[in-house]
Amino acid sequence: MRIEEQFIGFDYPSIMAGKKHLLYSEMELLTTLKKYGNYKKLRKEELALKELLKKSIIDIKKQMDIVIEYIPQVKVKDTSAEAIKITPGKRDALEEEIDRIRKKISMLSR
């Protein structure tokens, strides 16, 4: 079985367009490789910084544990949350007092 050879003719504008597309593809491939190399470098730096941060945190924790051993323990009385809360009546009285002081300030500013 014999294979027949056939030739296809290309005109000049289509040849130039093909070359341009090939060069654009090559340029995009090289740009992508450049970005990938930059990404790998930055990722390696990031991992190194994370490892350094982890070591620093572990070291600080050890130092804090040592300091906590030498600090005398303070006993704190239990305070109830109810004692800390301001009652609505007191809150209104405080707001009235603040308003009264603001009026005095505005009168002095005139």
C-alpha positions as CSV (number, residue, x, y, z in Angstrom):
1,M,0.0,0.0,0.0
2,R,1.5,3.2,-1.1
3,I,1.0,6.5,0.7
4,E,0.5,9.5,-1.5
5,E,2.3,12.7,-0.6
6,Q,0.2,15.9,-0.7
7,F,1.4,19.4,-0.2
8,I,-0.6,22.2,1.3
9,G,0.2,25.7,0.4
10,F,0.1,28.5,3.1
11,D,-0.1,32.1,2.3
12,Y,2.3,34.6,3.9
13,P,-0.2,36.2,6.4
14,S,-1.2,32.8,7.8
15,I,2.4,31.8,8.2
16,M,3.1,35.1,10.1
17,A,0.0,34.6,12.3
18,G,1.1,31.0,13.1
19,K,4.6,32.2,14.0
20,K,3.1,35.0,16.3
21,H,0.9,32.4,18.0
22,L,3.8,30.1,18.5
23,L,5.9,32.9,20.0
24,Y,3.1,34.1,22.3
25,S,2.6,30.5,23.5
26,E,6.4,30.2,24.2
27,M,6.3,33.6,26.0
28,E,3.4,32.5,28.2
29,L,5.0,29.2,29.0
30,L,8.2,31.0,30.0
31,T,6.2,33.5,32.1
32,T,4.4,30.6,33.8
33,L,7.7,28.9,34.6
34,K,9.1,32.1,36.0
35,K,6.0,32.6,38.2
36,Y,6.2,28.9,39.3
37,G,9.9,29.4,40.3
38,N,9.0,32.5,42.2
39,Y,6.2,30.7,44.0
40,K,8.5,27.8,45.0
41,K,11.0,30.3,46.4
42,L,8.3,32.2,48.4
43,R,6.8,29.0,49.6
44,K,10.1,27.8,50.9
45,E,10.6,31.1,52.7
46,E,7.2,30.8,54.2
47,L,7.8,27.4,55.5
48,A,11.1,28.5,57.0
49,L,9.5,31.5,58.7
50,K,6.7,29.3,60.1
51,E,9.2,26.9,61.5
52,L,11.2,29.8,63.1
53,L,7.9,31.2,64.6
54,K,7.0,27.7,66.0
55,K,10.5,27.4,67.6
56,S,10.2,31.0,69.0
57,I,6.7,30.2,70.5
58,I,8.0,27.0,72.1
59,D,11.0,28.9,73.6
60,I,8.7,31.7,74.9
61,K,6.4,29.1,76.4
62,K,9.3,27.4,78.2
63,Q,10.5,30.8,79.5
64,M,7.0,31.7,80.7
65,D,6.7,28.3,82.5
66,I,9.9,29.1,84.3
67,V,8.7,32.6,85.3
68,I,5.4,31.2,86.5
69,E,7.2,28.8,88.8
70,Y,8.9,31.7,90.6
71,I,5.9,34.0,90.8
72,P,4.0,33.7,94.1
73,Q,0.5,32.5,93.6
74,V,-2.2,35.0,94.4
75,K,-5.5,33.9,95.8
76,V,-8.4,35.7,94.2
77,K,-11.8,35.9,95.8
78,D,-14.7,34.7,93.7
79,T,-16.7,37.7,92.6
80,S,-20.2,37.3,91.4
81,A,-21.2,38.7,88.1
82,E,-24.3,40.2,89.7
83,A,-22.2,42.5,91.9
84,I,-20.3,43.8,88.9
85,K,-23.4,44.6,86.8
86,I,-24.8,48.1,87.0
87,T,-28.5,48.2,87.7
88,P,-30.7,50.1,85.2
89,G,-31.6,52.7,87.9
90,K,-27.9,53.4,88.4
91,R,-27.3,53.5,84.7
92,D,-30.0,56.1,84.2
93,A,-28.7,58.2,87.1
94,L,-25.2,58.1,85.6
95,E,-26.6,59.2,82.2
96,E,-28.4,62.1,83.8
97,E,-25.3,63.1,85.7
98,I,-23.3,63.0,82.4
99,D,-25.9,65.1,80.7
100,R,-25.9,67.6,83.5
101,I,-22.1,67.9,83.3
102,R,-22.2,68.3,79.5
103,K,-24.7,71.2,79.9
104,K,-22.4,72.9,82.4
105,I,-19.5,72.5,80.0
106,S,-21.5,74.0,77.2
107,M,-22.5,77.0,79.3
108,L,-18.9,77.6,80.3
109,S,-17.8,77.4,76.6
110,R,-20.1,80.3,75.6
